[in-house]
Amino acid sequence: MSKSLFIGRWQPFHPGHKELINVVLEEGGKVVIAVRDTPISESNPYPTEERVNRIKNEYKDNANVEVIRIPDIKEVCYGRNVGWGIRRIRLEKQIEDISATKIRNSQKGVIWLTGNVGAGKTSLAYLLKERLNAVVLDGDELRASISTDLGFSKEDRDEHNMRVARLAKVLNSQSFNVVVSVIAPFQSTRNKITEIIKPYWIYVKGGKIGKDMPYEVPENPDLIIDPTEESLLASLDKIIKEVGGLASISISQDRNAENRINKYDSK
């Protein structure tokens, strides 16, 4: 049986794309989904391998779908009587109006990783940086720059967190994804931060409990991560699915991911 070809960047693959492809599948046809190998850029933020794996995972139980990787193209050319046609599939307007660009832009935001010392916040932050094209604001680095005048009293910690929150707000207002890796140990401080930037709060469990300045567990975090119960890659995958709707990558399919995780685990 001949197949229907769908060519796209799929940046990212979204429900509108799926509805389009399902038109052919529901007719009993077979489909080839070609993923254009586009270089990383602001309008193409997702690596090709990630997009291929995302679509393969979406249709892993469907023998009528084949996913392939093709070089980037600028046009599709054909001559007379080539034996195949070009067909436009029309969908409901609300589905056709789904925009991958709008989806990417809607992912701009602030993620705040809160948790005790040694919980794995910094490791996760820098892995998220690569996956979300984000700016990382790390507590230790910022204490050596914007908070050199502050100590570790409750008041000074509160002021440090406010400075980080305001910096995150400025960066986010310029359309940057921001990942903050700062302990933020007090619920009262986190409430103030929420008033400034409304971050997506991720509580990273584990680490060391401070004696002089105890850590107050968040009341209602958006997501809880426990690196003591799952691998760093599993934690990363869980966060990506929650905050960005991006595809997961397996270690077996991406050796670089394994190398990056080993690098961050060694810190």
C-alpha positions in Angstrom: 0.0 0.0 0.0 1.3 3.5 -0.9 1.7 5.9 2.0 0.8 9.5 2.8 3.8 11.8 3.5 3.8 14.5 6.1 6.8 16.8 6.2 7.4 19.3 9.0 9.7 20.7 11.7 7.3 19.7 14.5 8.6 22.4 16.8 7.0 20.8 18.9 4.7 18.0 17.8 1.3 19.1 19.1 -2.4 18.0 19.1 -3.1 19.9 15.9 -0.4 17.9 14.1 -1.8 14.7 15.5 -5.4 15.6 14.3 -4.0 16.2 10.8 -2.3 12.8 10.6 -5.2 11.0 12.2 -7.4 12.0 9.2 -5.3 9.6 7.0 -5.0 6.9 9.7 -8.8 6.9 10.3 -9.2 6.4 6.6 -7.2 3.2 6.9 -4.1 4.7 5.2 -0.4 4.4 6.1 1.7 7.4 7.0 5.3 8.5 6.8 6.2 11.4 9.1 9.3 13.2 7.9 11.1 15.3 10.5 13.2 18.1 8.9 16.7 18.3 10.3 16.7 22.0 11.2 19.6 23.6 13.1 19.0 24.9 16.6 17.7 28.5 16.7 15.2 30.6 18.5 12.5 29.4 16.2 13.8 25.8 16.2 14.7 25.2 19.8 14.2 21.4 19.9 17.0 19.1 18.7 16.0 16.9 15.7 16.6 13.6 17.6 14.3 14.8 20.4 11.5 15.5 17.9 12.0 12.2 16.1 11.8 10.3 19.4 8.8 12.3 20.6 6.8 11.3 17.5 8.0 7.7 17.5 6.9 7.4 21.1 3.5 8.9 20.2 2.9 6.2 17.6 5.0 3.4 19.0 2.0 1.0 19.0 0.8 2.0 15.5 2.3 -0.1 12.7 0.8 2.2 10.1 3.1 5.1 11.0 6.8 5.4 10.0 8.9 8.3 11.3 12.0 9.3 9.4 14.6 12.1 9.6 15.3 14.1 6.4 17.6 17.0 5.6 16.2 20.5 5.9 14.3 21.6 2.7 13.3 24.9 1.2 10.7 23.6 -1.2 8.9 20.5 -2.7 9.2 20.2 -6.4 7.4 17.9 -8.8 6.8 17.4 -12.6 3.9 16.2 -14.6 2.2 12.9 -14.0 4.5 11.9 -11.1 1.9 9.4 -9.8 1.0 11.2 -6.5 -1.0 14.2 -5.5 -0.8 17.1 -3.1 -3.8 17.2 -0.7 -4.7 19.8 1.8 -6.6 18.4 4.8 -8.9 20.9 6.4 -9.6 20.7 10.1 -11.9 22.7 12.5 -10.6 26.3 12.8 -9.7 25.9 16.5 -7.5 23.0 15.6 -5.9 24.6 12.6 -5.2 27.7 14.7 -3.0 25.7 17.1 0.5 27.2 16.6 3.8 25.6 17.5 5.2 29.1 17.8 2.6 30.1 20.4 3.3 26.9 22.3 7.0 27.6 22.4 6.3 31.2 23.5 3.9 30.0 26.2 6.7 28.0 27.7 8.6 31.2 28.6 8.5 31.5 32.3 10.3 31.1 35.6 10.9 27.8 37.2 12.2 27.9 40.8 13.9 24.8 42.3 13.6 25.0 46.0 15.1 22.4 48.5 17.8 21.7 51.0 21.6 21.9 50.3 22.7 18.9 48.3 19.3 18.0 47.0 20.3 18.2 43.4 18.9 21.6 42.4 21.9 22.9 40.6 22.3 19.6 38.6 18.7 19.8 37.5 18.9 23.5 36.8 21.7 23.1 34.3 20.1 20.1 32.6 16.9 22.2 32.2 19.0 25.0 30.8 20.0 22.8 27.9 16.4 21.4 27.3 14.6 24.7 27.7 17.2 27.2 26.3 17.0 28.9 29.6 19.1 31.2 31.8 20.1 29.7 35.1 20.2 31.8 38.3 22.2 29.7 40.8 22.2 30.8 44.5 26.0 30.3 45.1 26.9 32.2 41.9 24.5 35.1 42.7 25.9 35.4 46.2 29.3 36.0 44.6 27.8 38.8 42.4 24.6 40.6 43.4 24.6 39.6 47.1 28.3 39.9 48.2 27.1 42.3 51.0 24.7 39.7 52.5 25.2 37.0 55.1 23.1 34.1 56.1 20.7 35.5 58.7 17.0 35.2 58.0 16.8 38.8 57.0 19.8 38.5 54.6 18.5 35.3 53.1 15.2 37.0 52.5 16.8 40.0 50.8 19.0 37.7 48.7 15.9 35.8 47.5 14.1 39.1 46.6 17.1 40.2 44.5 17.0 36.9 42.6 13.3 37.2 42.1 13.6 40.7 40.7 16.4 39.7 38.4 14.4 36.7 37.2 11.4 39.0 36.5 13.6 41.3 34.3 15.0 38.4 32.3 11.6 36.8 31.9 10.2 40.1 30.7 12.7 40.0 27.9 11.3 36.5 26.8 13.9 34.3 28.5 13.1 31.1 30.2 14.6 31.3 33.7 15.5 28.4 35.9 16.3 29.5 39.5 18.3 27.2 41.8 18.0 28.9 45.2 17.1 27.3 48.5 14.4 29.8 49.5 14.0 28.0 52.8 11.0 30.0 54.3 7.4 29.8 53.2 7.0 33.5 54.0 9.8 34.3 51.5 8.4 32.0 48.9 5.1 33.9 49.2 6.8 37.2 48.5 8.6 35.6 45.5 5.3 34.4 44.2 3.9 38.0 44.4 6.8 39.2 42.3 7.1 36.6 39.5 4.6 33.7 40.1 7.2 31.0 39.4 6.5 27.3 38.8 7.6 25.9 42.1 9.5 22.6 42.1 10.4 21.2 45.5 13.5 19.0 45.3 13.5 16.6 48.2 16.5 15.3 50.0 19.8 17.0 50.8 21.0 18.3 54.2 18.7 19.8 56.8 20.2 23.0 58.2 20.5 23.3 62.0 20.8 27.0 62.5 18.4 27.8 59.7 15.9 25.0 59.1 14.2 24.4 55.8 10.4 24.8 55.7 8.8 22.3 53.3 6.7 24.1 50.7 2.9 24.1 51.4 1.7 23.6 47.8 4.5 23.2 45.3 3.6 22.8 41.7 5.7 19.6 41.4 7.7 17.5 43.8 10.9 15.8 42.7 12.7 13.1 44.7 16.2 12.3 43.3 16.7 9.8 46.1 13.9 7.7 44.6 14.6 8.1 40.9 17.4 8.8 38.5 18.4 12.4 37.6 17.2 11.6 34.0 13.8 10.5 35.3 13.5 13.7 37.4 14.5 15.8 34.4 12.0 14.0 32.2 9.2 14.5 34.7 9.9 18.2 34.9 10.0 18.6 31.1 6.7 16.9 30.7 5.1 19.1 33.3 6.4 22.5 32.4 7.1 22.2 28.7 5.3 19.3 27.2 8.5 18.3 25.5 9.5 14.7 24.6 11.6 12.6 26.9 14.9 11.2 25.7 16.2 7.8 26.8 19.8 7.2 27.7 20.1 4.5 25.1 19.0 7.0 22.4 21.1 9.9 23.5 24.6 9.2 24.7 25.2 12.9 25.2 22.4 13.0 27.8 24.1 10.3 29.8 27.4 12.1 29.6 25.8 15.3 30.8 24.1 13.6 33.6 27.3 11.9 34.7 29.0 15.3 34.6 26.5 17.0 36.8 26.3 14.1 39.2 30.0 14.4 39.8 29.7 18.0 41.1 
